[in-house]
Amino acid sequence: MKKVYVSLIADLLHVGHIAILKEASMYGDVVVGLLTSTAINELGDSAYLKYNQRLGVIQNLSMVSQVVPQQTASYRENLLNIKPAYVVHGDDWIEGDQSKYRQEVLDLLDQWGGELIEPAYSSEISDQNIKNQLMKLGVTTATRLQRLKSLIQTKDIVLILEAHNALSALIAENTVVVKNGEKISFDGVWSSSLTDSTSKGKPDIEAVDITARLGAVNEIFEVTTKPMIFDGDTGGKLEHFEFTVKSLERTGVSAVVIEDKKGLKKNSLFGNEVKQTQDSVENFCLKIKAGKAAQVSDDFMIIARVESLILEAGMEDALMRAHEYLKAGADGIMIHSRHKDPAEIIEFMTKFRASDKKSPVVVVPTSFNSVTVDEFIDLGVNVVISANHMLRSAYPAMLKVAKSILVNGRSQQAEPDCMSIKEILEIIPGTR
């Protein structure tokens, strides 16, 4: 029997997949190239199910003779190894982002006289159509919670945007741009204690308690599906942090970041301009261990934020603390700086990655914002958080409109700075 190659994600197996596999089986033995999470991310997509879960379904289908992992979005490696007589794929890739992979397949098949077969594609039964319907229903707590760790393991870099309410979270959820032919979007949201408290008219000194903050988290989760990283400030007392971890995990938050300071919280960007006290390594490690012991799943992450550079304690102190926190069980490190010049962040990453190639590192480039995403990838950074920009951009816009109404005695002149009533009625599904 001739070999027939079919590439699938098969995250949500549906009648479209069955139709493709049935047609492929008419030409010979079907070999399914099951895309790994890395390959799926290259396509700008993500899977709800892990590879082994998808494999367990596909390899038990009667039309499938063999399943092999497809490690990249490109078919090249598998096609050269298998040299199938046929490749079967829906005709939806003739144009668009995947057309380059189609051309690659055609060129490879031409080398041994293979043939590309392209059944008509139906968008009504596509993965994306089903995922869009699921998004309307929402996602389970477990699915959302485990998403962040999976993204960190499979993507070059994870992009997170601050959200202080449900509307800003919807922007993070739905904003997509095309850059160099690739679709780019945010991977999740950041619940910032600064913007959450500011949006409530309160100072950023942990004045908003965990119950109130969880209320905002739930409002965001009601209308979005992407994972959240939660700004946990100092984590509070060790005994209280245990309950915070349980509450966050139960709600579906993917990770909490706690900083190694003690006492009344002061924003890090003040540095030593205000009194801020760094906790001892021993005490902070105990807090990390208590938090890890309190969580239920393996997917929830506790990320230790090292404040040594902020408080001018030195590079060696920052590196020492990072390694000690990881030994205590932290799932990752956030390294912070208040300098516009990224030199100390670059130095930290270079020295840290010299001895630790794998542990996730998170940055918040509010000050050192000249560094690009590609440069962060080269440095070995795993997560970039734009930590306060949604609120900071909203306030000037609202202030401008408010002043215009007062100055002009009417709202007509402010209209160009406002979205239309039609847009605001259509931005939220179900308003009509």
Order of alpha helices (4+ residues) and beta strands (2+ residues): beta-alpha-beta-alpha-alpha-beta-alpha-beta-alpha-beta-alpha-alpha-beta-alpha-beta-beta-beta-alpha-alpha-beta-alpha-beta-beta-beta-alpha-beta-alpha-beta-alpha-beta-alpha-beta-alpha-alpha
